[in-house]
Structures are given as C-alpha cells and as structure tokens.
Amino acid sequence: MTVEIEEALNLEKVIFVDVRTESEYEEDHILNAINMPLFMNDEHKDVGTIYKMLGKHEAIQKGFDYVSYKLKDMYLELSKLANEYDNMVVYCARGGMRSGSITNVISSLGVNVYQLEGGYKSYRNFVLDYFKTAMEKKKLVSVHGLTGVGKTDLLHMLEEKNVDVLDLEGIAKNSGSIFGFITFEEKSPSQKLFETEIFEKLYFSKKDFIFVESESKRVGHNSVPNEIYESMIGDCQHIILEVSLKNRVDRLCRDYIYSKNEDNIDDLKECINKFRKRLSNKVVDEYIELLETKKYEEVVERYLLEYYDPLYTHSIEKYEYDEVINFDDESKALVKVLDYYNRLIVKDS
C-alpha cells in the first residue's frame, strides 16, 4: 500500500521509518523519522557497484545476503512500533526496492504499513515547493535588538506559552557569529536538514503568525532559504527589544562563560584572536588579559561597546518598529509581547 507525501504528513499518530543508510539519514530525513537501515553504508555502496558492473540480478542476490540476517530484528522493532502508532510509513531514497521490499515482507507478517511514494526525494521536492508559496500565508514577527538583549530567551518563553517560533540559531546549532558554536554542544546540521526543520516548524505551526529572531542570511554554516529570509527583512511585523547594558553583559556571561566549563575560555581566546586585523593587536591582547584574569564582565562590556554595537546599530536603525519592548523585566515584557501577538491574531481573523 503506497501513500503520497502530503497525505503521509497529515496522517494521525504516524511514525516514519527511514530504511536508507546511516549517512543518507544523517544528511537529511523526515523530521522524527526512525532510521532502520536495510544496508549499512559500505553494504549499500557494494550493492551499487555490483549493479553497475554485473547487473540488477546479481545486485539483488548480494542485497539478500546483507538483508537476511536483519529481517527478524526489523520485524520485531516494526511490530512494536505498530502497537504504538496508528500509521507507519516506510521510505527509502526514491520509493524503490529498499522500501518496497521491506514493506512487502512486513505486510505479509500482518503489520499495517505504507510505502512512501517517491521516497525521500518526493519529501525533499515537497519541502522546496512549499517554501515557494509558504510566506503568502504565514506571517513572520521579526524580533530585533542589539547583541545580548535576549531575543533567543524571548523565543523560548513564547514557545513555553504555546506560541509558534522559528529559532534559527537553535536549528543551526550556532548563534550566528564567530563565537556562535560555543553555546551549542551538538554539531551543525547539513543544509538540507536545516531546511527540513524550518519547513516542519512552518508547515505544522498552530497559527499563521510565527516569531523569529532577526538574522543575517547565513546562520553559522547554514543559509536561510531565500523566501524565508526575504520575508524576515521585508514586509512583516518588526518588534525591537531594549535592555540595560548590565543585563546584556550578564546574559552573555551566563551563556558563554558561567554555564560552560573552563575549557570554554580557551575557545573564547581562539575566537578573539581572529579579530586582530579588525581591532588591532593591542586591543585583542587587552581582551585576552581580561579573560585570563577572570574579568569576564569587563571584557564582554568592552566587546559590546567597541565592536558589536557600532557594527549592528545601522542595521537596527533601518527598520520602523511596530512595538518597542523593554526586556529588563522579562515577565512584564512577555505579557506585553503576548498582548501584541493576540492583537495580531484578532486583527487577522
């Protein structure tokens, strides 16, 4: 039994099972899909080589050699999933032999399972097509502010209140600067997986208004899809957070220093050394000395005043803001942002 991607995404209590190799899965996959590879990476490469050199029949024979010992465990795992979910969708790269063979075998054993028509490729095409028209319906609320004002904190607070947010830094596992990797332990996703997570945040959003932190087009190693980026900087809602310098310094020290271990100081030094051409050797040496003497607040304050604020003030000043929110008292600020959000919903209804 086959199912097309749009119908599959909207099935109730559905679990996706990705039978591609681990490397294919790691590059990108339907979000929350379980990887149950029919072939290991080297096995898949071996079967492909045999197919090219000797033909389909020989490749199938070799495939059976690799698969046969796995079938029992796969059946037991899929049977367990069938008891937990109402619908199960198996997919491979293009909806071909890998997903077809496992679907047929599992179905013959009494497990209710779909094969995804067109496989992962159909999903990828669906994602790219969705981006082309998504912003005709979805409306972004872009959150601006100088470095350290708490834009990401606001997104997390809104998410806890069941408001849709698009945390691009969280998805990219990078806060979008030379220091960006420090606050994340996980490695950055591939560009395709980055786009997949953005897609699913938009596609399954509860409302059409979605809060997003104002970002440059590149976030770490990842690039925001053109349609999303154009909406972020264009005709959307724009709000700005304002906060005292002390609170900005405290927040940055919390995120980059006090919540980390001592090894993190070496990472900070390495990043600061990359600024020698921009800030001069003298200034960088002063910053590093402040770090080594544990004068963290002082070095962060100087960095903000001498580098980041002059760099980003121009980009902040080019927008007209629908709301200006003081974020020194986060609880009061959240109430104001939620009130603003509710007014947007009412006005749009």
Secondary structure as GFF3:
##gff-version 3
##sequence-region A 1 349
A	DSSP	beta_strand	2	3	.	.	.	ID=ss1
A	DSSP	alpha_helix	5	9	.	.	.	ID=ss2
A	DSSP	beta_strand	14	18	.	.	.	ID=ss3
A	DSSP	alpha_helix	22	27	.	.	.	ID=ss4
A	DSSP	beta_strand	34	35	.	.	.	ID=ss5
A	DSSP	alpha_helix	41	53	.	.	.	ID=ss6
A	DSSP	alpha_helix	56	67	.	.	.	ID=ss7
A	DSSP	three_ten_helix	68	70	.	.	.	ID=ss8
A	DSSP	alpha_helix	71	84	.	.	.	ID=ss9
A	DSSP	beta_strand	87	91	.	.	.	ID=ss10
A	DSSP	alpha_helix	97	108	.	.	.	ID=ss11
A	DSSP	beta_strand	114	116	.	.	.	ID=ss12
A	DSSP	alpha_helix	119	134	.	.	.	ID=ss13
A	DSSP	beta_strand	139	144	.	.	.	ID=ss14
A	DSSP	alpha_helix	151	160	.	.	.	ID=ss15
A	DSSP	beta_strand	165	166	.	.	.	ID=ss16
A	DSSP	alpha_helix	168	172	.	.	.	ID=ss17
A	DSSP	three_ten_helix	180	183	.	.	.	ID=ss18
A	DSSP	alpha_helix	191	203	.	.	.	ID=ss19
A	DSSP	beta_strand	209	213	.	.	.	ID=ss20
A	DSSP	beta_strand	218	219	.	.	.	ID=ss21
A	DSSP	beta_strand	222	223	.	.	.	ID=ss22
A	DSSP	alpha_helix	226	233	.	.	.	ID=ss23
A	DSSP	beta_strand	237	242	.	.	.	ID=ss24
A	DSSP	alpha_helix	245	253	.	.	.	ID=ss25
A	DSSP	pi_helix	254	258	.	.	.	ID=ss26
A	DSSP	alpha_helix	263	273	.	.	.	ID=ss27
A	DSSP	alpha_helix	276	279	.	.	.	ID=ss28
A	DSSP	alpha_helix	281	292	.	.	.	ID=ss29
A	DSSP	alpha_helix	296	303	.	.	.	ID=ss30
A	DSSP	pi_helix	304	308	.	.	.	ID=ss31
A	DSSP	alpha_helix	309	317	.	.	.	ID=ss32
A	DSSP	beta_strand	323	326	.	.	.	ID=ss33
A	DSSP	alpha_helix	330	348	.	.	.	ID=ss34
###
